[in-house]
């Protein structure tokens, strides 16, 4: 197996995640796109760990999974508060600080 | 550095047909599901497609021999994070029939950005790693080695992650408290 096939798969997932973060209206969907980005990074880390026979890549991937769990918890709490105050989580409507 | 050179010097390695076919099928499924996550109008459908992507990632980890990371991915990502998402979708009263316009006005610019980024990354990867092959003697990683690394070399980051998870749990409760 080529190393590049895993890296290219991770690159495609990363770019799809970037598109999702930029252009989704729903706050929960933006968080899901961030999860796509984090997963692509994990595939990269594990592929390199296997390539260079270093265990630290897999350990780092485990830490990334833990940090993603923490981030989703806090992110969803914030989305919930926005919903509670404004009855909608459309990111377009969060523009009170605008000009 | 020597390990990297060792990994690339196996031109007579056996052609892993089964692994390559499995990789191709799983990668195609992952890319299609990821595309549907960012384009579907129904939030619950997007969560289901996200589960497909996460399961595909776990399968890729098993293909690479990283069994512990694969099982952790299934347990934590699919088992906890997706459940968190579904609770979030429920509590923010997502319309069950799907929204009218799921994308913002700058979706074309976002698509362009993603395409340019993809072109850059593809060129860099093909130029930098060319035809490097994974080691021919790919064996499943010993889980004991992973645990030795976590509780030996990386003990301090491990404790920091524990504190981070505690802070995130307490913080989520405090942020969303009704008072």
Interface residues (C-beta under 8 A of the other chain):
Chain A: X1 X2 X3 X4 X5 X6 X7 X8 X9 X11 X12 X13 X14 X15 X16 X17 X18 X19 X20 X22 X23 X24 X25 X26 X27 X28 X29 X31 X32 X33 X35 X36 X39 X42 X43 X46 X47 X49 X50 X51 X52 X53 X54 X55 X56 X58 X59 X61 X62 X63 X65 X66 X67 X68 X69 X70 X71 X72 X73 X74 X76 X77 X78 X79 X80 X81 X83 X84 X89 X91 X92
Chain B: X3 X4 X7 X16 X19 X20 X23 X27 X30 X31 X34 X35 X37 X38 X43 X46 X47 X50 X53 X54 X57 X60 X61 X63 X64 X65 X66 X68 X69 X72 X73 X76 X77 X80 X81 X84 X85 X87 X88 X89 X91 X92 X93 X94 X99 X101 X102 X103 X104 X105 X106 X107 X109 X110 X111 X113 X114 X115 X117 X118 X121 X122 X125 X126 X129 X130 X131 X132 X133 X134 X135 X138 X141 X145 X146 X149 X150 X153 X154 X157 X158 X161 X164 X165 X167 X168 X169 X171 X172 X173 X175 X176
